[in-house]
Amino acid sequence: MQSVAAKKNLLALWADNTFIRAVAYAIMESNCYQSSNRGEIMTEKTINKVVLAYSGGLDTSIIAKWLQDHYECEVVTFTADLGQGEEIESARAKAKAMGIKEIYVEDLREEFAQDYIFPMFRANTIYEGEYLLGTAIARPLIAKRLVEIAKATGADAISHGATGKGNDQVRFEIGAYALMPGIKIIAPWREWDLMTRDKLLAYAEEHDIHIDGKKGGSPYSKDANLLHTSYEGNEIEDPAVKPRDDMWERTVSPKDAPDQETLISITYEKGDPVAINGKKMSPATLIETLNQLGGKNGIGRSDIVENRFVGMKSRGCYETPGGAIMLKAHRAIESITLDKEAAHLKDQLMPKYAEIIYNGFWWAPERRMLQALIDQSQELVNGTVFLSLYKGNVTVLGRESKDTLFDEAVASFDDEHAYDHKDAEGFIKLNALRLRIAGHKQSSYFTME
């Protein structure tokens, strides 16, 4: 183990790097540093209880046992239903089989949709032009519940199964530190030597950990929730290789989608979708319905090479059928209800807002500040959008709103009285004034070369 002095030297060398600063903060808060709460050096023996983000799968089942053995501490498991489409109650039985007494299994689908997905979509959020942030937006809610359960159970640490190469370790830990600054975090993938699947399976067999389908299952690293499914690893680690057709689970291929278009309408209130085809739905139900409609029409597939916060490029394939529909529909209803300058300002701020969420700073003051501005802009974003879903495409057919800014009389070529065409002459000359002056004064610069 590195000495405290050595780690401090590394922190000093790399302090100008944003990601390293985030990791450095985690190191300083880890169990090799002095605890400000206890006034003692934290070691494995001083962790009494840890809350583990637990899926019931291979990695987190092994982590649960490893925590019990390595830290000799009590483990509390937390399993969240975020709409991943899997039976999560089985995680309870697996946790009980390992002797875990405090087990939390929670349905968070509505909270996830209402308080995380919808606020993000009010901003028309896309990371690097393509990614709808399906994984990133789930992490703040998980971090929040880990911290809340730690407080409720008297735990002095939380733990997660994110690897040391990915974004999720940063997202979980920055969120946890924001909500509970003194919390200790155990990241087994940064501590143990079980770095291959074979070693994990051997550990599971040695400790009699039952893992369903441990020899089979998806060949990809997969994350799924209400908003999306992501795929990484295996042959798609090569960005030149086409994904296998059987990889996609949530959508049909556009070429295999129905030959008949699906017509729908989405109704919005204050920037949030509230009804499909006039039928009111809860946030989670609405997204699930759009996922089904989009999935059968081959909508929402993306193949992306993205820039991770940790510094590397990574290829990921994503299915976000409902999200792709919501993004198109929301921009359509904003087009008639949002002021021009407000809309343009939102578009300018959106990439920064997306980066904040991608990097794990949902609970940071800058995200909250931007959210307040975004939410205020949505007060009059009300109305209905009419859409066609057809072979991978979402096409806007129309939009209407009682709060529309579209004035047909002003926009029409047929109304001679609503708009005086002569007014445009002064408008053009005023906007051209600086260019005309420059053209006279700096004529050599303003050439037609």
C-alpha positions in Angstrom: 0.0 0.0 0.0 1.3 3.5 -0.9 2.3 5.7 2.0 0.3 8.8 2.9 3.3 11.0 1.9 3.5 9.3 -1.5 -0.2 9.8 -2.2 0.1 13.5 -1.2 2.9 13.9 -3.7 0.8 12.4 -6.4 -2.0 14.8 -5.5 0.3 17.8 -5.7 1.6 16.7 -9.2 -1.8 16.2 -10.7 -3.9 18.8 -8.9 -4.5 20.7 -12.1 -6.4 17.9 -13.7 -10.2 17.9 -13.1 -10.6 14.1 -13.0 -7.5 13.6 -10.8 -8.8 16.2 -8.4 -12.0 14.1 -8.1 -10.1 10.9 -7.6 -7.7 12.7 -5.2 -10.6 13.8 -3.1 -11.8 10.2 -2.9 -8.3 9.1 -1.8 -8.1 11.7 0.9 -11.5 10.6 2.2 -10.5 6.9 2.0 -9.7 4.6 4.9 -5.9 5.4 4.9 -6.5 9.0 5.9 -7.4 10.4 9.3 -11.1 10.5 10.0 -12.2 14.0 11.0 -15.3 12.5 12.6 -13.5 9.8 14.7 -10.1 11.4 15.2 -8.4 8.1 14.2 -6.8 6.5 11.2 -9.4 4.6 9.1 -8.5 1.0 8.4 -10.4 -2.1 7.3 -11.1 -2.8 11.0 -12.8 0.5 11.6 -15.5 0.0 9.0 -18.4 -1.4 11.0 -21.2 -1.3 8.4 -21.3 -0.6 4.7 -24.2 -0.1 2.3 -23.6 -1.8 -1.0 -25.3 -0.9 -4.3 -26.4 -4.5 -5.0 -27.8 -5.9 -8.3 -27.6 -9.6 -7.3 -25.3 -10.3 -10.3 -21.9 -11.8 -10.3 -19.8 -8.7 -9.4 -21.9 -7.3 -6.6 -22.6 -10.7 -5.1 -18.8 -11.3 -4.9 -18.3 -7.8 -3.5 -20.8 -8.5 -0.7 -18.9 -11.5 0.4 -15.5 -9.8 -0.1 -16.6 -6.9 2.1 -17.7 -9.3 4.8 -14.3 -11.1 4.7 -11.9 -8.3 3.9 -13.4 -5.6 6.1 -15.1 -7.9 8.6 -18.0 -5.6 8.6 -21.8 -5.8 8.4 -23.2 -5.4 4.9 -26.5 -3.7 4.0 -27.7 -4.2 0.4 -29.6 -1.8 -1.7 -31.2 -2.9 -4.9 -33.1 -0.4 -7.0 -35.8 -1.0 -9.7 -35.1 1.7 -12.2 -37.0 0.1 -15.0 -34.3 -2.3 -16.1 -36.9 -4.9 -16.9 -35.5 -7.6 -14.6 -37.0 -9.3 -11.6 -35.2 -7.6 -8.7 -36.8 -9.4 -5.8 -34.4 -12.3 -6.4 -31.7 -10.1 -5.1 -33.3 -10.2 -1.7 -33.0 -14.0 -1.5 -29.4 -13.9 -2.7 -28.6 -11.4 0.0 -30.3 -13.4 2.7 -28.3 -16.5 1.6 -25.1 -14.6 2.4 -26.3 -13.8 5.9 -27.2 -10.2 5.2 -29.9 -9.0 7.6 -30.7 -5.4 6.3 -31.9 -5.6 2.8 -33.4 -2.7 0.8 -35.2 -3.5 -2.5 -37.0 -0.4 -3.8 -39.1 0.5 -6.8 -37.8 3.9 -7.8 -39.2 4.1 -11.4 -41.5 7.0 -10.8 -39.0 9.1 -8.8 -36.4 8.4 -11.5 -38.7 9.5 -14.3 -40.2 12.6 -12.5 -37.1 14.0 -10.7 -34.3 13.0 -13.0 -35.3 12.1 -16.6 -37.9 14.8 -17.1 -35.7 17.6 -15.7 -32.9 16.5 -18.0 -35.2 16.4 -21.1 -36.5 19.9 -20.4 -33.0 21.0 -21.5 -33.0 18.8 -24.7 -29.9 17.3 -23.3 -27.4 15.4 -25.5 -23.8 14.7 -24.8 -21.4 15.1 -27.7 -24.2 15.3 -30.2 -25.6 11.8 -29.7 -25.7 10.3 -26.2 -29.0 10.8 -24.3 -27.2 10.1 -21.0 -29.3 7.0 -20.0 -26.6 5.7 -17.6 -25.3 9.0 -16.3 -28.8 10.2 -15.2 -29.4 7.1 -13.1 -26.4 7.5 -10.9 -27.4 10.6 -8.8 -30.5 8.8 -7.6 -28.6 5.7 -6.6 -26.0 7.8 -4.8 -28.8 9.6 -3.0 -30.4 6.4 -1.8 -27.1 4.9 -0.7 -26.4 7.9 1.4 -29.9 8.0 2.9 -29.8 4.3 3.8 -26.3 4.8 5.3 -27.7 7.5 7.5 -30.8 5.4 8.4 -28.8 2.3 9.3 -25.9 4.0 11.0 -23.4 2.8 8.3 -20.0 4.5 8.1 -19.3 3.5 4.4 -20.9 2.8 1.1 -19.7 0.6 -1.7 -20.3 0.1 -5.4 -19.3 -2.3 -8.2 -18.0 0.3 -10.7 -14.6 -0.4 -12.2 -11.5 1.8 -11.9 -11.6 2.7 -15.6 -15.1 4.0 -16.1 -17.2 7.1 -15.4 -19.6 5.5 -12.9 -17.0 5.4 -10.0 -16.8 9.2 -10.4 -20.5 9.7 -10.6 -21.4 7.5 -7.6 -18.6 9.0 -5.4 -18.9 12.7 -6.3 -22.7 12.4 -5.7 -22.2 10.7 -2.3 -19.6 13.2 -1.2 -21.9 16.1 -2.2 -24.7 14.7 -0.1 -22.7 13.3 2.9 -19.2 14.8 2.9 -17.8 12.5 5.6 -19.0 9.2 4.1 -16.3 6.6 3.5 -16.4 4.8 0.1 -15.1 1.4 -0.7 -14.5 0.6 -4.4 -13.4 -3.0 -4.5 -12.3 -2.8 -8.1 -9.6 -0.4 -7.0 -8.5 -2.6 -4.2 -8.8 -6.3 -5.0 -6.9 -8.5 -7.4 -10.0 -10.2 -8.9 -9.5 -8.4 -12.2 -10.7 -11.1 -14.7 -14.0 -12.9 -15.1 -12.3 -16.2 -14.5 -10.9 -15.0 -11.1 -14.4 -13.7 -10.2 -16.0 -17.1 -11.0 -13.3 -18.9 -9.1 -13.9 -16.7 -6.1 -17.7 -17.3 -6.3 -17.1 -21.1 -6.5 -14.7 -21.1 -3.6 -17.1 -19.1 -1.4 -20.2 -21.0 -2.5 -21.8 -17.9 -4.1 -24.7 -18.9 -6.3 -24.8 -16.9 -9.6 -27.6 -17.5 -12.0 -26.2 -18.2 -15.5 -22.7 -17.3 -14.5 -21.2 -19.3 -17.5 -23.6 -17.7 -20.0 -25.7 -14.6 -20.4 -24.9 -11.5 -22.5 -21.4 -11.3 -23.9 -21.5 -7.6 -23.3 -21.2 -5.3 -20.4 -24.8 -4.1 -20.2 -26.6 -1.4 -18.3 -30.4 -1.0 -18.5 -33.0 1.2 -16.9 -36.2 3.0 -17.8 -34.6 5.3 -20.2 -32.1 3.1 -22.1 -30.0 0.0 -22.5 -26.2 0.3 -23.2 -23.7 -2.3 -24.5 -19.9 -2.2 -24.2 -17.1 -4.8 -24.5 -16.5 -7.9 -26.6 -16.2 -7.3 -30.3 -17.6 -3.7 -30.2 -14.5 -2.6 -28.3 -13.1 -2.3 -31.9 -14.8 0.9 -33.2 -14.6 -0.5 -36.8 -16.6 -3.6 -36.1 -20.3 -3.7 -36.8 -22.4 -4.8 -33.7 -24.0 -8.2 -34.0 -27.7 -8.0 -34.9 -28.6 -10.1 -31.9 -27.0 -7.7 -29.5 -29.9 -5.2 -29.6 -32.6 -6.2 -27.1 -34.9 -3.3 -26.9 -35.5 -2.3 -30.6 -36.1 -4.1 -33.8 -33.9 -3.3 -36.8 -35.4 -0.4 -38.7 -35.4 -2.6 -41.8 -37.6 -5.2 -40.0 -39.9 -2.6 -38.5 -43.6 -2.4 -39.7 -44.2 -1.0 -43.2 -47.1 1.0 -41.8 -46.3 4.1 -39.8 -47.5 4.6 -36.2 -49.2 7.9 -35.6 -49.2 9.3 -32.0 -49.6 12.5 -30.1 -47.8 13.7 -27.0 -49.2 16.3 -24.7 -46.9 18.6 -22.7 -47.5 20.6 -19.5 -44.7 23.0 -18.4 -42.2 21.1 -20.6 -43.0 17.6 -19.3 -44.9 15.0 -21.3 -48.1 14.1 -19.5 -50.3 12.1 -22.1 -50.0 9.9 -25.1 -52.9 10.0 -27.6 -54.8 12.1 -25.0 -54.5 9.5 -22.3 -52.9 10.8 -19.1 -50.1 8.7 -17.7 -47.6 8.7 -14.8 -44.0 9.7 -15.8 -42.7 6.1 -15.7 -45.7 4.6 -17.5 -45.4 7.3 -20.2 -41.7 6.5 -20.8 -42.4 2.8 -20.8 -45.2 3.3 -23.4 -42.9 5.3 -25.6 -40.2 2.7 -25.3 -42.6 0.1 -26.6 -43.8 2.3 -29.5 -40.3 3.3 -30.4 -38.8 -0.2 -30.0 -41.2 -1.9 -32.4 -40.5 0.9 -35.0 -36.8 0.6 -34.8 -36.3 4.0 -33.1 -33.5 5.0 -30.8 -30.3 3.0 -31.7 -27.0 4.8 -31.4 -23.4 3.6 -31.9 -21.1 6.2 -30.3 -17.4 6.7 -29.5 -17.5 9.1 -26.6 -15.0 10.9 -24.5 -15.1 9.6 -21.0 -14.5 11.9 -18.0 -11.6 9.7 -17.0 -9.8 10.7 -20.2 -10.1 7.7 -22.6 -12.3 7.2 -25.6 -14.9 4.5 -25.3 -17.3 2.9 -27.8 -20.8 2.3 -26.6 -24.0 1.2 -28.3 -27.3 2.5 -26.9 -31.0 1.9 -27.3 -33.1 4.9 -26.1 -36.4 4.5 -28.0 -38.7 6.6 -25.7 -36.0 9.2 -25.2 -35.5 9.7 -28.9 -39.2 10.3 -29.3 -39.4 12.7 -26.3 -36.4 14.7 -27.6 -38.0 15.3 -31.0 -41.4 16.1 -29.5 -40.1 18.5 -26.9 -38.1 20.5 -29.4 -41.3 20.7 -31.5 -43.5 22.0 -28.8 -40.8 24.5 -27.8 -40.6 25.8 -31.3 -44.0 27.4 -31.0 -44.0 28.3 -27.3 -40.5 29.4 -26.5 -39.1 32.9 -27.2 -36.4 33.0 -29.8 -33.6 34.3 -27.5 -34.7 32.1 -24.7 -34.5 29.1 -27.0 -31.1 30.0 -28.4 -29.7 30.6 -24.9 -31.0 27.1 -23.9 -29.2 25.6 -26.9 -26.0 27.4 -25.9 -26.1 26.2 -22.3 -27.2 22.7 -23.1 -23.7 21.2 -23.9 -22.4 22.4 -20.6 -25.5 21.0 -18.8 -25.0 17.7 -20.6 -21.3 17.6 -19.6 -22.2 18.3 -15.9 -24.5 15.3 -15.8 -22.2 13.1 -17.8 -19.3 13.9 -15.4 -21.4 13.2 -12.3 -22.0 16.7 -11.0 -25.8 16.4 -10.7 -25.8 17.6 -7.1 -23.3 20.4 -7.8 -24.4 24.1 -7.5 -23.8 24.8 -11.2 -26.3 22.1 -12.2 -28.9 23.4 -9.8 -28.4 26.9 -11.1 -28.8 25.8 -14.7 -31.8 23.7 -13.8 -33.6 26.7 -12.3 -33.1 28.7 -15.5 -34.2 25.7 -17.6 -37.3 25.1 -15.5 -38.3 28.7 -15.6 -38.2 28.6 -19.4 -40.7 25.8 -19.4 -43.6 27.6 -17.7 -45.5 28.1 -21.0 -44.2 25.0 -22.9 -47.7 23.5 -23.1 -49.5 21.8 -25.9 -49.6 18.8 -28.2 -47.2 17.4 -30.8 -48.3 15.0 -33.5 -45.7 12.4 -34.7 -45.1 9.6 -37.1 -42.9 6.7 -36.1 -41.6 4.8 -39.1 -38.6 2.5 -39.6 -36.2 4.2 -37.2 -37.5 7.7 -37.9 -39.5 10.2 -35.7 -41.2 12.8 -37.9 -43.1 15.8 -36.6 -46.4 16.1 -38.3 -47.8 19.1 -36.4 -47.9 21.0 -33.1 -50.5 23.1 -31.3 -50.6 25.1 -28.1 -52.8 27.7 -26.3 -49.6 29.4 -25.5 -48.2 29.5 -29.0 -46.1 32.4 -30.1 -46.8 31.6 -33.8 -48.9 34.4 -35.3 -50.4 33.2 -38.6 -51.4 36.7 -39.5 -47.9 38.0 -39.1 -46.2 35.0 -40.8 -48.6 34.8 -43.7 -47.7 36.2 -47.2 -51.4 36.8 -47.8 -52.1 39.4 -45.0 -50.9 42.8 -46.1 -51.9 44.7 -42.9 -50.3 42.6 -40.1 -46.8 43.3 -41.1 -45.3 46.3 -43.0 -42.7 45.1 -45.4 -41.0 48.5 -45.5 -40.0 48.1 -41.8 -37.5 45.5 -42.9 -35.4 48.1 -44.8 -34.4 50.0 -41.6 -33.8 46.7 -39.7 -31.4 45.5 -42.4 -29.5 48.8 -42.6 -29.1 49.0 -38.8 -27.7 45.5 -38.7 -25.5 46.1 -41.7 -24.2 49.5 -40.2 -21.0 48.1 -38.6 -20.2 46.1 -41.8 -20.7 49.1 -44.0 -18.4 51.3 -41.8 -15.7 48.5 -41.8 -16.1 48.2 -45.6 -15.3 51.8 -46.0 -12.5 52.0 -43.4 -10.9 48.6 -44.0 -11.6 47.9 -47.6 -8.5 45.8 -48.1 -9.8 43.3 -45.5 -13.4 43.1 -46.9 -12.5 41.7 -50.3 -14.3 39.0 -52.3 -11.3 36.6 -52.4 
